[in-house]
Amino acid sequence: MNRSVKEVYDVLIVGSGAAGLHAALSLDAGFSVLVLSKDAADVCNSAYAQGGVAAVLNPQEDNEELHFQDTMIAGGHRNDPAAVRVLVHEGPASVLELRELGVAFDTGRDGALDLTLEGGHSRRRIAHHEDQTGAEIVRGLLAALAGRPNISLAADTVLTRLEKDAGGFHALIEQGGAFATVNARFCILATGGIGRVFRYTTNSPVATGDGIVFAEKLGARIKGMNLVQFHPTALARGPEERFLISESVRGEGAKLLNSRGERFMQRYDGRGELAPRDVVSRCIMEEARRTGSNEFYLDITAEPADFVRGRFPAIYRKCMEYGIDMTKDRIPVYPCQHYLMGGIDVDLNARTTVDGLYAVGECSHTGVHGANRLASNSLLEALVFSRRAAADILAAGHAPAEVRPLTPAQGKPAPVELRETIQGMVQESFFVTANLEKARENLPRVEAIARQMEDGYADSRGLTELRSLAGVAALILKEVLSA
């Protein structure tokens, strides 16, 4: 076990994406903090975010009310208006704080932020770093973290068990085959998304929904697990982890074409290619039925080649790996699982229904996104509500956690081959729209796998993720069937 990991902390943060790192940095130096990263510290959905972070940063041409309305419209007005008000009001300061921490957003020749446009936004309000904004934000936050002696970061460290009593939280963690117990008065879950429960996803390898299942077992309320966003333009090439072709490519002029090379979005929605993500994904599926083909393309070849290569260097390089020169060729795309709007239900201070337990980032359900997340609001949500969680903890003050050791379970190795079984059942039950017949058929099967994982297996990352995937699958299918 890493020698830097102590027995007792004030705050345990599970997850090292933007939300977890920002929460740690928002706590003052008087609080001891441990951040757990299941993989390398920069392996997270935040680091995969390409487009940027949305906020009103040009008040001469934009305002909070417009951002509020765009967010509500994209979410089908199923958003929590109070949470959206917090997001758009506190968002600009959060983005500017990132600049102070050293995050390098792109600027114009005058030094002002270069703001781009994405689907569902009525103004150019997306601050970005080329097409790798999330990676730059995570880099900046990790660099800032290195200068905070009160914060420890344990990489390649898996949370295998989380218990709570009157003395605080007790976490069994595993690192390189060695186990230890960490005790903390407060716990912030920042474990990200659930994409790996689907066969095809844009999500990172760590996105197995661990925090949601841990929270549910502690008695936290879980809400909106059927609110899954399918991004309309993932690269239709490569392995099961699909590379995202950012919304900002359409924002900078790319056209969406069907198999006949025709633009079709105006047939379904007056906003065309810049309609919200759920709308575009459903339109693609409808167009596929109309044309009898699943072949779709993004075409940005009308824009200057130097501009395209400079604005989208990572996307350009990835496409070239598949022999696609996006300055000359159409990019093959298709919808893919991308984001969860539901999760661990929290209030405006990121508090769950379990005392001392907080949830921030994609694993949380703040109500900000409604039924469909507006592009580039996710990083903003991570920043705003992680700061609020930290402020709430600071207001509560110190309360030392009691020490209670946990013993790792012994038994058989986890049957990791069941991952593919779970993924297949979820994929056929819910892709853009629900297949209720398949969902009814598959729910008892994933519930049986979840029960099977409870006893007889040795604690490990494989077991933790398998339990999470089965638990998340059951939660999704239950809500699909009750919606």
N, C-alpha and C positions, 0 to 999 in steps of 0.2 A: 504494500500500500504506500502511496506517495506520502513522504514524511511531512509534507506541508499540511496534510489533513489532520485536524485536531478532533478531539472528542466532543467538544461543545462549541456552538456558535450562537450568536443572536438570531441570525437569519440564514436559512438554507434556501438557495435558489436552484431549481432544477431546470436546466436548459441554458444554453449560451448563445441564443440568437439575440436580435436587437432588443427584445423585451427584457430578457433576463439580464443582459449586460447593462442596459440602461437603468434597470431597477437597482442593481448593485451600485452603480455610480451615483445614484440619487440618494443613497443612504449616507449619513455623515460618518466621519472617521471614528466616532465613538462606538459604532456597531461593528462587530465581527461578522463577516459574511463568507459563506462558501458557495461558489457557483459550480454546479456539476455539468459537465459536457459528456454526453454519451459516446461521442467520437472525438475527433480533433475539434479544437475549440471553434474553428470556422466552418464546420460542417453543420449546416442548418438551413432551413427554408429562407431565413432572412438573407443569407449570402447568395441565394439563387435569384433574389428579386432583381429584375433588370430595370424596369421602367423608371421608378423613382418614388418620391414621397410628395404627397399632395398637400398644399397649404396655401393660404392667401398671403402671398409674399410680394404682390404688386398691387397695393390698395388703390392705385390710380385707375386700374382697369378691372379690379376684382373686389369682392367683399365676402364677408362671412355668410351672408344670407344666400348668395348664389351657391357657395360651397355646400351649405346646408340643404338647399333645395335639390341640387344635383345628387347628393348622397341619398336623400329621401326617395327621389324618383328612381334611382338605380336599384334601391332596396325594395321597390314595390310598396313603399309607405308602410312596410312592416318593421321599420326601424324604431328604436326607442328615441323619440325626439330629444329628450333631456341628454342622453348620451351623445347624440350627434352635435348638440349645441356645445357640449364640453369639448368634443373633438375639434370642431372648426374654430372655436375661440382660443383654445390653448395650443393648437397645432403650430401656428407660425413661430411662437417662442421656442417650441421644441426643436424645430428645424434649424433655427438660428443658433441654438445651443450646440447642435452637432457641428456647425461651422467653427464655433469656439473651441470645440474639442479636437479639431483638426481634420474633420471630414471634408474632402475636397469636392464640392459640387461644381459642375461646369458653369462658367461665366462667359459673358460676352466681352467684347473689346473694352467696354466701359466699366468692367468689373462687376456689373449687376448679374444676378443669377440668370442663367439661361433656362427659362421655363418652357416646357413642352406641353403638348396637348395629348390627351388619351380619351378613349371612349367613355361617353357619359358626362364628361366635363364640358361646361359651357365657356370656360376660359382656359388660357394657358397658365397652369398653376403647378406643374410637376417639376420639382427640383430633381436634378439627376447628376450622376457621374457616368458619362458615356452611356453604355447600356449595361453597366455593372454596379448600379447604385447600392444594392444591398450588400454586396461584397465590400464596397468602400466604407459603408457605415459600420459593418462588423469590424473591419480593420481598424477604423478610428476608435471605436469603443474598446476594442482589445488593447490598443496602445494606451488609452487613458487608464484602463484597468491596471496595467502594469505599474503605474505610479501610485497606486493606492495600497499601502501596506496592510490595511484592515480587511482587504479582499483577497481570498485565495481562490484559485481556479483549478479544479481537478479535471483534466482531460481524460478521455478514454475510461470514464468511470460511470458505471451503470447503477441506477437506483433499482434495487430488486424488491424492496419492501418498504412501505411507509405506514407507520402506526402513530396514533395520537392518544394522549391521555391528559390528565390535568397538569402534568409536568412538562408538556410540550410535545414536539414531534420527534420521533425516533426513526431514523432511516438506516436501512441496511444497504451498504454500497459495495460494489465489486470492482476491482481494478486489477487487471492482469492475473486473475485467478485468486487474488487475496480479498478477504472480506473485512469490513469494519463497520461499526455503528457510529453514526453522527447524530447528535442531539441538538435541537434548536427550538427556541421559543416560537419563532415564526417560520412559515414556509411559503415560498412563492413558486408556483408551478408556471413554468414558461417553456413547456415541452413542444410547442409548435403544432404542426398539423397531423392529419391522419391519412395522407395520400397513399401510404404503402398498403392500406387495406384494399386498394384497387389494383387491378392488374397493370393498368397504364396510368401513370401520374407524372406530373412535372416535379414532384416533391423529392427532397433529399432522402438518403437512406435511413435517417433517424426518425422520420415522420411516421411513427407507428401509434400515435395517440396515447402514449404511456400515461401522461398526466391526467387525462380524462378518466381513465380506468382507476388510477390510484385515488383520484378525488371521489369518484362514485363509491368506492369501497369505504371511504371515510364518512360517507353520508352526504356529500355535497350534491346539490341539485344540478342536473345536467339538462340542457335545453337546446332544441333546434338541431339535432344531429342529422336530420334530413336536409338541412340547408347547405348543400354541397355545391360549390361552384365548379363548373366545367369551362375551362378557358377555350375559346373557339380556335385559337391558332397555335397549337403545339406543332412542332416539326414532325411531319408524318414519315419519319425515317428513324431507324435505329432501334435500340433495345426498349425494354418496358419503361425505363425512366426516360420520358420524352423531353427534349429540349424545348423551352418556351420561345416562341417568336413574339417578342414584347408587343403590348398594345401600342406602344409609342411608334412602332413601325407604321401602323395605320395612321397614327396621329401626324406623322411626317409625310403622309401622302400615298401610302401603299393601298392598292385596290384588292378587294377580295373577289376571286373569280371561281366559277364552277368548272366542271370538266370540259365545257365547250368554250372556255375562255371568255365567258360573259360575266359582267357584274350583275349581281342578283339581289343585293340587300335592299335596294330601293323598292323592290317588288313587295317586300314584307314590312319595311320600317323606313319612315322618312329620314331618319338619322343616318341611314346607310351604314357604312363600315364603322362609324363611330357610335353606334348604338351600344348600350351596356352589354356586358359579356354574356349574360344568360340569354338575352335576346338574340345575339349573333349566333350563339351555339344552337339554339332551337331553330333558327332560320336555316343554318347549315343542314341540320337533320331533315328539315322539311324539303329543302332543295335537293338533298340526296334522294329522297323518295320521288320527287317530281322528275328528276333526270335519270334515275336508276343508276347513279354513280356516286361513289364516296370520294372521288378525286376533287380536291379543292386547292386553290393556290393563292398566295399573296404576291402581288406584283408591284415592286417599287422601282422598276427599271426606268421609269420616266424621270426620276430624280437624278441629279448629277452623281456620277460614280464616286468622285472624291468625297462628296457630302455623305453618301451612304456608308462608305468605308470608315469615315471619320466619326460619324454619329453612332454607328452600330458595329464597333470593331469585334466584339465577342460573338455577336450573331453572324457576322460576316465570316469569321474564322470557322465557326461550327458548321455553317452551311458548306463551306469549301471542303471540309472533311468528307462530306458526302457528294462532292463534285458539283455543288450548286453555287454558282457565282451570282449572288443576289443583285449585283449591278447589271447583270445581263439575263439572268434566268428567273423564272417564277419559282417561288418557294412552296413546296407541297406542305399543306397544313391540314389538321383535323382536330376536332375538340378532344380534350383530355382532362381528367380530374386535376384540379388545381388548388382549391382552397375550401376551408370549412368556415361557415359563418356562425355555426352553433358551437357548443362546447360546455365548459364549466360555467354555470350561470353566476354572474358577479354584479355588484352594485357599482355606483359611480366612483368608488374608491378601490375597485378591483377585489373587494371582499367576497368570498364565497359564503355559503350558508354554514360553513364549519369555522368556528372561532379560531383566529390566528392563521387561517389558510387563505392565500390569495392566488389569483390566476390572471396572467397577463399574456398578451399576444394571441396567436391563433388558437391556442387551446381554450381560450376563454370565450364566453358569450356575453359581450357588453351590451348588445342590442344596436350597436353602431351600424352594422351592415344590412340589417333587415334580411330580405330573402336573396340578396345578391350584392356582393361587395363592389363598390365603385373602385375603379382602377387606382392604385397607389394610395388608397386609404389604409392599407394594412400596416405599413411601416409607421404611418402616423399614429394609428391606434396603439401600436406597440410602445411608442415613445410617450404618448400622453398618459396612458393608463398605468404604465410601469412607474412613472413619476408619482402618480397619485397613490399607488400602492405603497411606495417608499415613504411618502409623506404621512400616510395613515399609520405606518409602523413607527415612524419617528414620534408621532403624537402620542402613541401608546406608551412609549418609553421602554426602558430595560426591564426585563423580568427573566432571570436566569432559568434555563431549561434544566430539568432533572436528567440525570444520566441513567439510561436503562439499556443494557446490551441486548442485541438481537442475535440469534444463532441462525446461520444459513441452513436451509433445508437440504437434506441429502436425498438421493434417489437416482432415477434414470435420467439420461440426457433428454432434453426437450425434443419432441418429434418435429423438427423444424420444417419437414416436408409438408406439414399441414398449412404452412403459409400460403402456398399456391392454391390449395383447396379453398381456403377462405377468400383469397383474392378473386378466384373464378366465380364463386357464388355471389360476391358483392357486385362484381362487374356486370354479370348477366341480370342482376336484379335492379340495378340503378345506374344508368348511363345517360346523362342529360335529362331523360325522363324515366319514371319508374316503370318497371315491369312487375305489376302487382302479383301476377300468378307465380313468377319466379321468387319474389320476395316471400310469399306465403310458404312456398316449398322450402326455401333455404333458411328461414329464420330458426326453425327447430334444429337444423343441422349445425348452425354456428353456435347456438346455445349449448348443444351437446359437447362441442369442442371446448367451449369455455369451461364447462363443468369438469371435463376430463383433465384440464390443465391445473386444477386446484390442488391435487394431491399426487404424491408419488414421484415427483420430478425434482432434480437438483436445481437450486437457484443458479441462474446464469442470465446473460443478456438474451440468449435465445428464448428462454422461458418467459422472461419479462415481456419481450416483444410479441411472442405468440399469445400470451394472455391478453395483451393490449389489443392485438388485431382481432381476436375472437370477441372480446368485449365491445370494441368499437363497432364491429360488424353487426352485432346483435342490437346495439343502440340505434344504428342507422336504419336497419330493416324494421325495427319496431315503429320508429317514427314515420317511415315511408308508408307503412300499412295503416297508421292511425291518422295520417294527414288528410 
